[in-house]
Amino acid sequence: MKDKIKQDIYAVFEELVKISRFLFENPEIGYQEFKAAEILGESLKKHGFKVEKGVCAIPTAFRAVYGGKKEGPRVAFLCEYDALPGIGHGCGHNLIAAMGLGAGIGLRAVIDELGGSIVVMGTPAEETSGAKVSLVEGGFFEDVDLAMMAHPGPSTQESGPSLALNALQFEFTGKAAHAAEAPEKGINALNAVIQLFNGINALRQHVPGDVRIHGVITEGGKAANIVPDYTTAQFYIRAAKRQRRDEVTEKVVACARGAAMMTGVKMKFSNFEISYDDLKTNSIMSDLFTVNLKELGEKEVRKGQLVAASLDMGNVSQVVPSIHPWIGLGNLDLVLHTQEFADTTITKRGEEAIFKGACAMAMTAYDIIASKEIMERIKKEFTKK
């Protein structure tokens, strides 16, 4: 049956490459991916999937389902397709979309005989307020037994952990005054932001090595001769586990409260983007994926490393067994979120990644559905974690 999977993916390979290139040539930022969602949805319809558009009240999200003729696990392949402002597909989401699409089409070739069902989920805006979080909270993974996606990268790596993330905005409100004539009548909101940065810089000495806190002043005042009465700053707070992320977040908020007290301003804070949880890789699924990838000719698969970034796939992994492996593009010097990386996605290396990623995901899903014992081991590990 695995040969059948590979044959069917190879049969639509030109279509997958064409779609990947279309996304490359028509980059759309998060929640604006109307062309991407349309072309992916139409392809899935053509291949027998029932497509629901605009799921979870997100216009560019979709859920495509193909139900087999026998009972069995439901597998979700996740597609990302948002681009980066000014760069385009510098994170290779055009390849991710093609791989997820190809995996769904490939598994469909055997699902009637094998049992189970397939979901191809369109998940917008991974780079900002990732839709996977909303889809999880909206219950769209409640009937899913396992989920997977594959991401292009400089090297091929097993699925590993990622950093949990909180995105906080702090607003400070003071009182304007002439900065030279009557500075004593003003309350300087910019001083509060500066003290917040100083407090966070001191805090960095006393947090574990996996913690990352980085931010910018998004509004610092209107003119040098006016005491700033309103300022804002935004911070990303990351850690290897969401519990530690939340503990550090409390300390950062305490820094903001202290800055407000020191300067006499009013302070409020909020999330300016959705929070991401850490990725919990299911090792059994990951090992199966690696075996299948090697069967497809991949010579070196590196051990999964902590991704020093944050993924909304982390939220999915909290509710369903998941993997997020990396397919190498053959250049260890490549850097994500660059024009060079985007350009590499439409080379021969990028095309090879589509085929390998799609086949390996579909073949891994086959291994799991075909063995109740493997499925039970996956569930047991997930419950234990």
C-alpha positions in Angstrom: 0.0 0.0 0.0 2.9 2.4 0.6 3.8 2.0 -3.1 0.3 3.0 -4.0 0.6 6.1 -1.7 3.9 7.1 -3.4 2.4 6.4 -6.9 -0.6 8.7 -6.3 1.5 11.5 -4.9 3.9 11.2 -7.8 0.8 11.3 -10.1 -0.2 14.7 -8.7 3.4 16.0 -8.1 3.3 18.5 -10.9 0.1 19.9 -9.4 1.7 20.2 -6.0 4.7 22.0 -7.5 2.5 24.3 -9.4 0.5 25.2 -6.3 3.7 25.8 -4.3 5.0 28.2 -7.0 1.6 29.9 -7.2 1.8 30.6 -3.5 5.4 31.8 -3.9 4.3 34.2 -6.7 1.2 35.4 -4.8 2.4 35.8 -1.1 -0.4 36.8 1.3 0.2 37.7 5.0 -1.8 36.2 7.9 -5.6 36.2 7.6 -5.3 37.6 4.1 -4.5 34.3 2.4 -7.6 34.2 0.2 -5.9 33.0 -3.0 -4.0 30.3 -1.1 -7.1 29.0 0.6 -9.1 29.0 -2.6 -6.5 27.1 -4.7 -5.9 24.5 -2.0 -9.6 24.0 -1.4 -10.3 23.6 -5.1 -7.6 21.0 -5.4 -9.0 19.0 -2.5 -12.5 19.1 -3.9 -11.1 17.8 -7.2 -9.6 14.9 -5.3 -12.8 13.9 -3.6 -12.6 15.8 -0.3 -15.6 17.6 1.2 -14.3 21.1 1.9 -15.7 23.5 4.5 -14.5 27.1 4.0 -14.3 29.8 6.7 -14.2 27.4 9.6 -14.1 28.9 13.2 -15.2 32.2 11.7 -11.8 32.6 10.0 -12.4 33.4 6.3 -9.1 31.9 5.1 -9.2 28.7 7.3 -10.7 25.5 5.9 -11.3 21.9 6.8 -11.3 19.2 4.1 -12.5 15.7 5.0 -12.4 12.4 3.2 -14.1 9.6 5.1 -13.0 6.0 4.4 -15.4 3.1 4.1 -14.3 1.5 7.3 -14.0 2.7 10.9 -10.6 3.8 12.1 -8.4 6.7 13.3 -8.8 10.2 11.9 -5.6 11.7 10.7 -5.1 15.5 10.3 -2.5 16.9 7.9 -2.0 20.7 8.5 -1.3 23.2 5.9 0.2 26.6 6.5 0.3 29.3 3.7 0.8 32.7 5.2 3.8 34.8 4.0 6.1 37.3 5.6 5.7 41.1 4.9 8.3 42.3 2.5 9.9 38.8 2.1 7.1 36.5 0.9 7.6 32.8 1.7 10.8 33.1 3.6 9.6 30.5 6.0 8.6 28.0 3.3 4.9 27.9 4.0 4.3 27.4 0.3 6.1 24.0 0.7 4.2 23.2 3.9 0.9 23.7 2.1 1.9 21.5 -0.8 3.2 18.8 1.5 0.0 18.7 3.5 -2.1 18.6 0.4 0.0 15.9 -1.1 -0.1 13.8 2.1 -3.9 14.0 2.1 -4.2 12.9 -1.5 -1.6 10.1 -1.1 -3.4 8.6 2.0 -6.7 8.9 0.2 -5.5 6.3 -2.3 -5.6 3.6 0.4 -7.9 4.8 3.1 -11.0 3.0 1.8 -9.3 -0.3 2.1 -7.3 0.6 5.2 -10.0 2.3 7.3 -10.1 5.6 9.0 -10.5 9.1 7.6 -8.5 12.1 6.6 -8.6 15.8 7.5 -6.6 18.4 5.6 -6.8 21.5 7.7 -6.0 24.9 6.4 -4.4 26.9 9.2 -3.7 30.6 8.5 -1.4 33.2 10.1 1.2 31.0 11.8 3.6 33.9 11.8 1.4 36.1 14.0 -1.8 35.1 15.8 -1.8 31.5 14.6 -5.2 30.1 13.6 -4.3 26.7 15.0 -4.9 28.2 18.5 -8.4 29.3 17.6 -9.1 26.0 15.9 -8.1 24.1 19.0 -10.2 26.3 21.2 -13.1 26.0 18.8 -13.1 22.2 19.1 -11.9 21.4 15.6 -9.4 18.8 16.8 -11.8 17.0 19.2 -12.5 14.3 16.6 -8.9 14.0 15.4 -6.7 11.1 16.6 -3.3 12.4 15.5 -2.0 15.5 13.6 1.2 16.2 11.6 2.8 18.7 9.4 6.3 19.0 8.0 8.4 22.2 7.8 11.3 23.0 5.4 14.6 24.0 6.9 18.3 24.1 6.3 18.7 20.4 7.5 16.4 17.4 8.0 15.5 17.0 11.6 13.2 14.9 13.8 10.3 16.7 15.4 11.5 18.5 18.5 10.2 20.9 21.2 9.5 24.6 20.6 9.3 27.6 22.9 6.0 28.6 24.5 5.2 32.2 23.9 3.2 35.1 25.4 2.8 38.4 23.5 2.2 41.3 25.8 1.5 44.9 25.2 2.0 47.5 28.0 0.3 50.9 27.9 1.4 53.7 30.2 -0.7 56.9 30.6 0.8 60.0 32.2 0.2 63.8 31.7 1.5 66.1 29.0 3.2 69.3 29.8 5.8 71.7 28.2 9.0 69.8 28.7 11.0 73.1 29.2 8.6 75.6 30.7 6.6 73.4 33.1 8.1 69.9 33.3 7.0 69.6 36.9 3.4 69.6 35.8 3.9 66.6 33.6 3.9 62.9 34.3 6.3 61.2 31.9 5.0 58.0 30.4 8.2 57.4 28.5 10.1 57.2 31.7 7.9 54.3 32.7 8.7 52.4 29.4 12.4 53.0 30.0 12.2 51.7 33.6 10.3 48.6 32.3 13.2 47.9 29.9 15.7 48.4 32.8 13.7 46.1 35.0 13.5 43.4 32.3 17.2 43.7 31.7 17.9 43.1 35.4 15.4 40.1 35.4 17.3 38.4 32.6 20.1 37.6 35.1 17.8 35.5 37.0 15.9 33.4 34.5 16.8 29.9 33.1 18.7 29.7 29.8 15.7 28.7 27.7 13.9 32.0 28.5 13.8 34.7 25.9 12.4 38.2 26.5 12.5 40.7 23.7 10.5 43.8 22.9 10.2 47.2 21.3 8.8 50.6 22.1 5.9 51.0 19.7 4.9 54.5 20.8 7.3 56.8 22.7 5.9 60.3 22.5 5.0 62.9 20.0 7.7 65.6 20.3 10.9 66.3 22.3 9.4 69.4 23.9 6.3 67.7 25.2 6.3 65.4 28.2 5.0 62.1 26.8 1.6 61.4 28.2 1.1 58.0 26.5 3.6 55.3 25.5 3.4 51.6 24.6 5.8 48.7 24.4 5.4 45.2 23.1 7.2 42.1 24.3 7.5 38.4 23.4 8.1 36.2 26.4 9.3 32.7 25.6 10.3 29.6 27.5 10.6 25.8 26.9 7.5 25.0 28.9 4.3 27.0 29.1 4.4 26.8 33.0 7.8 28.6 33.0 6.5 31.0 30.3 3.6 32.0 32.6 5.9 32.3 35.6 8.3 34.6 33.8 5.3 36.6 32.4 4.2 37.3 35.9 7.6 38.7 36.7 7.6 40.9 33.6 4.2 42.3 34.6 5.6 43.0 38.0 8.4 45.0 36.4 5.7 47.0 34.6 3.8 47.6 37.7 7.0 48.8 39.5 7.8 51.1 36.6 4.3 52.6 36.8 4.7 53.1 40.6 8.1 54.7 40.2 7.0 57.2 37.6 3.4 57.9 38.8 1.7 56.7 35.6 -1.2 54.4 35.0 -0.5 51.0 33.4 -2.5 48.4 31.7 -1.4 45.3 29.8 -3.0 43.0 27.2 -2.1 40.3 24.7 -1.4 41.7 21.3 -1.2 38.3 19.7 -2.4 34.8 20.6 -0.2 32.8 23.1 1.5 29.7 21.8 2.1 26.6 23.9 5.3 24.5 23.7 5.4 21.6 21.2 5.1 18.1 22.7 6.4 15.7 20.1 5.0 12.2 20.1 8.2 10.1 19.9 6.5 7.0 18.4 5.0 9.0 15.6 8.3 10.8 15.1 10.3 7.6 14.9 7.9 6.2 12.3 8.2 9.4 10.2 12.0 9.1 10.4 12.0 5.5 9.2 9.7 6.4 6.3 11.8 9.4 5.4 14.9 7.2 5.2 13.1 4.7 3.0 12.5 7.6 0.6 16.2 8.2 0.3 16.9 10.8 3.0 20.4 9.9 4.2 20.8 12.1 7.3 18.0 12.9 9.8 19.3 14.9 12.7 18.0 14.5 16.2 15.2 16.9 17.2 16.5 20.1 18.8 14.7 22.7 20.7 13.4 25.2 18.1 14.4 28.6 19.4 11.1 30.0 18.1 7.4 29.5 18.9 4.8 27.5 16.9 1.0 27.4 17.1 1.5 23.7 16.4 2.4 23.6 20.0 -1.2 24.2 21.0 -2.3 21.3 18.7 0.2 19.0 20.4 -1.4 19.7 23.8 -4.7 18.2 22.7 -3.8 15.5 20.2 -0.6 13.4 19.5 1.4 15.5 17.0 4.7 15.8 15.1 6.4 18.7 13.4 9.5 17.4 11.6 11.8 19.4 9.3 12.7 18.6 5.7 16.1 19.9 4.7 16.7 22.0 1.6 20.3 20.9 1.2 22.0 24.1 2.4 23.0 24.3 6.1 23.8 28.0 5.7 20.2 28.9 4.9 18.5 31.2 7.4 14.7 31.2 7.8 12.8 34.4 7.2 15.1 35.6 4.4 14.7 36.1 0.7 17.4 33.5 0.1 15.2 30.9 1.9 12.1 32.0 0.0 14.0 31.6 -3.4 15.2 28.2 -2.4 11.6 26.9 -2.0 11.1 27.0 -5.8 14.3 25.2 -6.7 14.8 21.5 -7.3 15.5 21.1 -3.6 12.2 22.6 -2.8 10.4 20.3 -5.1 12.1 17.3 -3.6 11.1 18.4 -0.2 7.4 18.5 -1.3 7.6 14.9 -2.5 9.5 13.5 0.5 7.4 15.4 3.1 4.1 14.4 1.6 5.1 10.8 1.1 6.6 10.4 4.6 3.5 11.9 6.3 1.1 9.7 4.4 3.2 6.6 4.9 3.5 7.3 8.6 -0.3 7.7 8.9 -0.6 4.4 7.1 1.7 2.7 9.6 -0.4 4.0 12.5 -3.9 3.2 11.1 -2.8 -0.3 10.0 -1.7 -1.2 13.6 -4.0 -0.9 16.6 -1.0 -1.7 18.8 0.9 1.3 17.5 -2.1 3.5 17.9 -2.5 2.4 21.5 1.1 3.1 22.2 0.8 6.6 20.7 -2.2 7.3 22.9 -0.5 6.0 26.0 2.5 8.2 25.5 0.3 11.2 24.8 -1.7 10.6 28.0 1.5 10.1 30.0 2.9 13.4 28.8 
